[in-house]
Amino acid sequence: MTDDAPDATEDRPPREEFHHDPVSHARVRAGMTVGELASEYSNAGIGASDLAEAIDIYAEMIGREDVTNFVGLAGAMVPAGMRKVVTESIRDGHVDALVTTGATLTHDTIEAIGGKHHHGREEGERSPRDHDERLRDEGVDRIYNVYLPQEHFTLLEDHVRSAVFPALESDSAVSIEELTAALGRANAEHNSEADLEEDVGIAAAAYENDVPIYAPAIGDSVLGLQAWMYAQIADFSLDALADMNSLTDLAFEAEKAGALVIGGGVPKNYTLQTMLVAPDAYDYAVQLTMDPEHTGGLSGATLDEARSWGKLEKAARNASVYADATITYPLLVAAARERIEE
């Protein structure tokens, strides 16, 4: 370039958004810990840096004693093998309230009383339809690449009808929180009496550690169907609104509040909307989802959008990670644990 050549940057406006922070690139090596890998993610961009930020926020959430942590759990996380991650988080005091689905509790209970989910197989030469028709004939339910023998639902029915619902019979309706507590107690007792090797699971761990479980859409599950059928022959009914008393009390009493939202649907909204009737909002929030924002649906709504509603504080720390939660959730928990135990 000659001395009299024009400088291409002279006509540019001042860079108000840009600052010098070059991507330094992640490095991986044999033997590194999950926490070390997460730190390397912070040197990268796109989804890797989102996950690194989520780990920073989640570690602060569970590492501070003045934060009450609410967890919204949707999706097939128990069939997918994430049951112990949730259970151990409850036992370690990282969950103060769990909002989940009736399906989560259904599959958790099946495992607690001796049932198992199984790895599926490739469809092979059969078409997808032929594959599922064969499973139907053989009495096997499919959840993506996980199989569940239908006889396990018979075990579930016997269990809840003998050990759960009768204890809740009353002239007045009981809350879903009371139902989930009774389920946790019964699961723990059955697991112990049968001397099962399988962990007692989510509902039992929550019961044993005084962590309330809310399942506002419990009717949308096999457990809910069983509750409805039992209600036809006994003095048993559920009050879906009763749970909002204790959940709102937790929000009111929280010095600071954090939300971990895994998946979308009812658990996500129920967890976040609690702050609409509380004096403050969430100070921390992490979302693990695959639902896109552009559909306008609640499941894909960003946490920044939730800030506009008053569900998050204006100054809240929040991050969303758009990837399969069966991959991101264990990484998040493991790296955050490592961070707070250093």
C-alpha positions in Angstrom: 0.0 0.0 0.0 1.4 3.4 -1.0 1.4 6.3 1.4 -1.4 8.1 -0.4 -3.6 5.0 -0.6 -7.0 5.5 1.2 -7.4 3.7 4.5 -10.4 1.4 4.2 -11.3 1.9 7.9 -11.6 5.6 7.8 -15.3 5.6 6.7 -16.3 3.0 9.2 -18.4 4.0 12.2 -17.0 3.5 15.7 -17.1 -0.1 16.9 -19.6 0.0 19.8 -20.4 -3.7 19.9 -17.0 -5.2 19.1 -14.2 -5.7 21.5 -10.9 -7.6 21.2 -11.6 -11.1 22.5 -10.2 -13.6 20.0 -11.4 -17.2 20.0 -8.5 -19.1 21.4 -9.7 -22.6 20.4 -10.4 -25.5 22.7 -7.7 -28.1 23.4 -8.5 -31.6 24.5 -6.2 -34.3 25.8 -6.3 -37.7 27.3 -7.2 -37.8 31.0 -8.7 -34.3 31.3 -11.7 -33.9 33.7 -15.1 -32.8 32.7 -14.5 -29.5 34.4 -11.3 -29.0 32.4 -13.2 -29.7 29.2 -15.8 -27.2 30.2 -13.1 -24.6 30.7 -11.8 -25.3 27.2 -15.4 -24.9 25.9 -15.2 -21.3 27.2 -12.4 -20.6 24.7 -14.7 -21.7 21.8 -17.9 -20.3 20.3 -21.5 -21.3 19.3 -22.9 -24.1 21.4 -19.6 -24.9 23.3 -19.4 -21.4 24.7 -23.1 -21.5 25.6 -22.6 -24.7 27.6 -19.5 -23.2 29.3 -21.6 -20.2 30.4 -24.4 -22.4 31.6 -22.0 -24.4 33.7 -20.7 -21.1 35.3 -24.2 -20.1 36.1 -25.3 -23.5 37.4 -22.2 -23.9 39.5 -23.0 -20.5 41.2 -26.6 -21.5 41.7 -25.8 -24.8 43.5 -22.7 -23.4 45.2 -24.5 -20.6 47.1 -26.4 -21.4 50.3 -28.8 -18.5 49.8 -30.2 -19.7 46.5 -33.3 -21.8 46.3 -33.1 -24.0 43.3 -36.2 -25.0 41.2 -35.8 -27.7 38.6 -38.2 -28.2 35.7 -37.7 -31.7 34.2 -39.5 -32.8 31.0 -38.8 -35.4 28.3 -37.9 -39.0 28.4 -35.0 -38.5 30.8 -35.6 -41.7 32.9 -35.9 -44.1 29.9 -32.8 -42.4 28.4 -30.7 -43.3 31.5 -30.6 -39.9 33.3 -32.4 -41.1 36.4 -29.3 -41.3 38.7 -28.2 -37.8 37.7 -31.5 -36.4 38.9 -31.5 -38.6 42.0 -28.0 -37.7 43.1 -28.6 -34.0 42.5 -31.6 -34.3 44.9 -29.5 -36.1 47.6 -26.7 -33.6 47.3 -29.1 -30.7 48.1 -29.0 -29.2 44.6 -32.8 -29.4 44.1 -35.2 -27.6 46.4 -38.3 -28.2 44.3 -38.8 -30.5 41.3 -41.5 -29.8 38.7 -41.8 -32.7 36.3 -44.2 -34.9 34.3 -46.4 -37.8 35.3 -44.4 -39.8 32.7 -41.1 -39.1 34.6 -42.7 -40.5 37.7 -44.2 -43.4 35.9 -40.9 -44.6 34.5 -39.0 -43.8 37.7 -41.5 -45.9 39.6 -41.2 -48.8 37.2 -37.4 -48.9 37.8 -37.8 -48.5 41.6 -40.0 -51.6 41.8 -37.8 -53.8 39.6 -38.7 -53.0 36.0 -36.1 -52.1 33.4 -35.9 -50.1 30.2 -33.8 -51.7 27.5 -31.7 -50.7 24.6 -33.5 -51.1 21.3 -32.0 -52.3 18.1 -31.8 -51.0 14.5 -34.9 -51.6 12.3 -32.8 -53.8 10.0 -34.5 -54.8 6.8 -38.0 -53.9 8.1 -39.6 -50.6 7.4 -40.2 -48.3 10.4 -43.8 -49.2 10.4 -43.2 -52.9 10.2 -40.7 -52.5 13.0 -43.3 -50.9 15.3 -46.1 -53.2 14.3 -43.8 -56.2 15.3 -43.1 -54.5 18.7 -46.9 -54.0 19.1 -47.5 -57.7 18.6 -44.7 -58.6 21.0 -46.0 -56.3 23.7 -43.1 -53.8 23.7 -43.4 -50.0 23.8 -40.7 -47.9 22.1 -39.3 -44.6 23.2 -37.0 -43.6 20.3 -34.2 -46.2 20.7 -35.4 -47.5 24.1 -37.8 -50.4 24.7 -40.1 -51.0 27.6 -42.0 -54.4 28.0 -45.7 -53.7 28.6 -45.8 -56.1 31.6 -44.0 -53.5 33.6 -47.1 -51.3 33.5 -49.0 -54.2 35.2 -46.4 -54.1 38.0 -46.9 -50.3 38.2 -50.7 -50.7 38.4 -50.5 -53.3 41.2 -48.0 -51.1 43.1 -49.9 -47.8 43.1 -53.3 -49.5 43.7 -52.0 -51.4 46.7 -49.3 -49.1 48.2 -50.0 -45.6 47.1 -53.6 -44.6 46.4 -55.3 -46.3 49.4 -53.1 -44.2 51.8 -54.5 -41.1 50.3 -58.2 -41.9 50.4 -60.1 -39.1 51.9 -63.4 -37.2 51.8 -61.5 -34.2 50.5 -59.1 -33.9 47.5 -55.4 -34.2 48.1 -52.7 -32.3 46.4 -50.4 -33.7 43.7 -47.5 -33.0 46.0 -49.0 -35.3 48.5 -49.5 -38.0 45.9 -45.8 -37.7 44.8 -44.6 -37.9 48.4 -46.8 -41.0 49.0 -45.4 -42.5 45.7 -41.8 -41.8 46.9 -42.5 -43.4 50.3 -44.0 -46.5 48.7 -41.2 -46.8 46.1 -38.6 -46.7 48.9 -40.4 -49.3 51.0 -41.0 -51.7 48.1 -37.4 -51.3 46.9 -36.1 -52.1 50.4 -38.5 -55.0 51.1 -37.8 -56.6 47.7 -34.0 -56.1 48.2 -33.6 -54.7 44.7 -30.2 -53.7 43.4 -31.7 -50.8 41.5 -31.6 -47.4 43.1 -34.9 -46.3 44.7 -35.0 -43.3 42.3 -36.2 -39.8 42.0 -39.5 -39.9 43.9 -38.1 -41.8 46.8 -35.0 -39.6 47.0 -37.2 -36.5 47.0 -39.4 -38.0 49.8 -36.4 -39.0 51.9 -34.8 -35.5 51.5 -38.0 -33.4 52.0 -37.9 -32.1 48.4 -41.4 -31.5 47.0 -42.3 -32.9 43.6 -45.0 -31.1 41.5 -46.5 -32.7 38.4 -49.2 -30.3 37.3 -50.1 -32.2 34.2 -50.1 -35.6 35.9 -53.2 -36.7 34.1 -51.1 -36.8 30.9 -49.4 -40.1 31.9 -50.0 -43.7 32.8 -49.7 -42.7 36.4 -52.4 -40.2 35.9 -54.6 -42.7 34.1 -54.2 -45.1 37.1 -55.1 -42.3 39.5 -58.3 -41.5 37.4 -59.4 -45.1 37.3 -58.9 -45.6 41.0 -60.9 -42.5 41.7 -63.9 -44.2 40.0 -64.1 -46.8 42.8 -62.7 -45.0 45.9 -62.8 -41.8 47.8 -59.8 -40.4 46.1 -59.3 -37.3 44.1 -56.6 -34.7 43.3 -56.6 -31.0 43.7 -54.4 -29.6 40.9 -54.4 -26.1 42.3 -53.4 -27.0 45.8 -49.7 -27.4 44.9 -49.5 -23.7 44.0 -49.7 -22.8 47.7 -46.4 -24.5 48.7 -44.6 -23.8 45.5 -45.5 -20.1 45.8 -44.4 -20.1 49.4 -41.0 -21.4 48.4 -40.7 -18.6 45.9 -41.8 -16.0 48.4 -39.3 -17.3 51.1 -36.3 -17.5 48.7 -33.6 -15.0 49.4 -32.4 -15.7 45.8 -33.8 -18.2 43.3 -32.4 -20.3 40.5 -34.1 -22.3 37.8 -32.7 -25.2 35.8 -35.1 -26.0 33.0 -34.6 -29.3 31.2 -36.9 -29.6 28.2 -40.0 -27.6 27.7 -43.8 -28.1 28.1 -45.6 -27.8 31.3 -42.7 -28.2 33.7 -40.9 -25.3 32.1 -43.8 -22.9 32.3 -44.9 -24.0 35.7 -41.4 -23.5 37.1 -41.0 -20.0 35.5 -44.5 -18.7 36.1 -44.3 -19.1 39.8 -42.3 -15.9 39.9 -45.2 -14.0 38.5 -46.9 -14.0 41.9 -43.7 -13.6 44.0 -42.2 -10.3 45.0 -39.0 -11.1 43.2 -38.0 -13.2 40.1 -35.3 -15.7 39.3 -31.7 -14.5 39.8 -30.3 -17.4 37.8 -31.7 -19.5 35.0 -30.3 -22.3 32.8 -32.3 -23.9 30.0 -31.4 -27.1 28.1 -33.6 -27.5 25.1 -33.8 -28.4 21.4 -37.0 -26.4 20.8 -36.5 -23.4 18.5 -37.5 -19.9 19.4 -39.0 -19.0 16.0 -42.1 -21.2 16.4 -43.4 -18.8 19.1 -44.1 -21.7 21.4 -43.4 -21.8 25.1 -41.0 -24.7 24.9 -38.7 -22.8 22.6 -39.1 -19.4 24.3 -35.9 -17.9 25.4 -35.0 -17.0 28.9 -34.5 -13.4 27.8 -38.2 -13.4 26.7 -39.1 -14.7 30.2 -37.3 -11.6 31.5 -39.9 -9.4 29.8 -42.6 -11.2 31.7 -40.9 -10.6 35.1 -40.1 -14.3 35.5 -36.4 -13.4 35.6 -34.8 -10.4 37.2 -33.5 -7.7 34.8 -30.0 -8.5 36.1 -30.4 -12.2 36.2 -27.6 -14.5 34.9 -29.1 -16.8 32.3 -28.0 -19.1 29.5 -29.7 -21.5 27.1 -28.1 -24.5 25.5 -29.7 -25.9 22.3 -28.7 -29.5 22.2 -29.9 -32.9 23.3 -30.3 -32.8 27.1 -29.2 -36.4 27.5 -25.8 -35.1 26.4 -25.7 -31.6 28.0 -27.4 -32.4 31.3 -24.7 -34.8 32.6 -22.0 -32.5 31.4 -23.6 -29.5 33.1 -24.0 -31.4 36.4 -20.5 -33.0 36.4 -18.6 -29.8 35.5 -20.6 -27.8 38.1 -19.9 -30.3 40.8 -16.2 -30.3 40.0 -16.3 -26.5 40.2 -17.9 -26.2 43.6 -15.8 -29.0 45.1 -12.5 -27.5 44.2 
